[in-house]
C-alpha cells in the first residue's frame, strides 16, 4: 500500500524542486480539477441566489435560499476535503448549524439559516472560483506541454493561491465560532457525567438506603407487635431501628455530596 506524503507541521508542503515529485503531481491534479469543480459550484451558486432572491417576495423564496445555503455548506465541506487530500491544507471544520432551533419554530430556523456566515462564505468561494478555475486549468495545461523546466514552481505558485482561498473563505468564521464548538463539546461531557451520576445514585439508593429503610419499617412493625407482650425486646428493636435511621441518613448525605451540579441544574 502506498503511503501518502507527509505534511510538515507548519501546514506547508516541501519546497518545489525541478523534479516532478509526488507533491507536484498532486498539485497538478488539483489545479486541473479546479475547472469542472468551479463550473459546478458557480452554476449552483448563481441558480441558488437567482431563485432565492427572485422569489423572495413569495412564501417559497427565502426557504429555498436557506436550503441553498445549507447546500453551499456541503460544497465548502467537499472543497476542504479536496484541499486536505491534494494540497495538505489543514482547515478546521466550521461549527454545524444548530438544528435544534427547528424545534423552536420554522422562523428561527429560517433566520439562522439565511444569516449563516459559513454558508455565505462558501457561496462566495464557489462564485469567484470560476475565473480562477479557467486560469489554473489553462496555465497548468500549457505548463505540462511546453514549460516542463518550471512546471513545479508554476504549480506551487498557483496551488498556494488555492491554499489561501481555502483558509480565507472556508475556515471557521472566527474565534467565537471555535469557542462555541468547544462549549458544545464540554456540554456533552457534563451531560454524560450527570447521567452517570443519576445512574449511580439510583443504584446506591436501591442497594443501600432503600434496603435499610425497608428493614427499618419491618423492624418497627415487629417492635409495635411486641410493645405490649415484651416491652424490653420492643425497646431494643426501637434502638436498633434508631441506629439504622442514622446509617441511612449518613448514606443519603454521602449521596447528596456526590451529586454533580448539572444533575441539580437539570432538576
C-alpha positions, 0 to 999 in steps of 0.5 A, a space after each residue: 500500500 502506498 503511503 501518502 506524503 507527509 505534511 510538515 507541521 507548519 501546514 506547508 508542503 516541501 519546497 518545489 524542486 525541478 523534479 516532478 515529485 509526488 507533491 507536484 503531481 498532486 498539485 497538478 491534479 488539483 489545479 486541473 480539477 479546479 475547472 469542472 469543480 468551479 463550473 459546478 459550484 458557480 452554476 449552483 451558486 448563481 441558480 441558488 441566489 437567482 431563485 432565492 432572491 427572485 422569489 423572495 417576495 413569495 412564501 417559497 423564496 427565502 426557504 429555498 435560499 436557506 436550503 441553498 445555503 445549507 447546500 453551499 455548506 456541503 460544497 465548502 465541506 467537499 472543497 476542504 476535503 479536496 484541499 486536505 487530500 491534494 494540497 495538505 491544507 489543514 482547515 478546521 471544520 466550521 461549527 454545524 448549524 444548530 438544528 435544534 432551533 427547528 424545534 423552536 419554530 420554522 422562523 428561527 430556523 429560517 433566520 439562522 439559516 439565511 444569516 449563516 456566515 459559513 454558508 455565505 462564505 462558501 457561496 462566495 468561494 464557489 462564485 469567484 472560483 470560476 475565473 480562477 478555475 479557467 486560469 489554473 486549468 489553462 496555465 497548468 495545461 500549457 505548463 505540462 506541454 511546453 514549460 516542463 523546466 518550471 512546471 513545479 514552481 508554476 504549480 506551487 505558485 498557483 496551488 498556494 493561491 488555492 491554499 489561501 482561498 481555502 483558509 480565507 473563505 472556508 475556515 471557521 468564521 472566527 474565534 467565537 465560532 471555535 469557542 462555541 464548538 468547544 462549549 458544545 463539546 464540554 456540554 456533552 461531557 457534563 451531560 454524560 457525567 450527570 447521567 452517570 451520576 443519576 445512574 449511580 445514585 439510583 443504584 446506591 439508593 436501591 442497594 443501600 438506603 432503600 434496603 435499610 429503610 425497608 428493614 427499618 419499617 419491618 423492624 418497627 412493625 415487629 417492635 409495635 407487635 411486641 410493645 405490649 407482650 415484651 416491652 424490653 425486646 420492643 425497646 431494643 428493636 426501637 434502638 436498633 431501628 434508631 441506629 439504622 435511621 442514622 446509617 441511612 441518613 449518613 448514606 443519603 448525605 454521602 449521596 447528596 455530596 456526590 451529586 454533580 451540579 448539572 444533575 441539580 441544574 437539570 432538576 
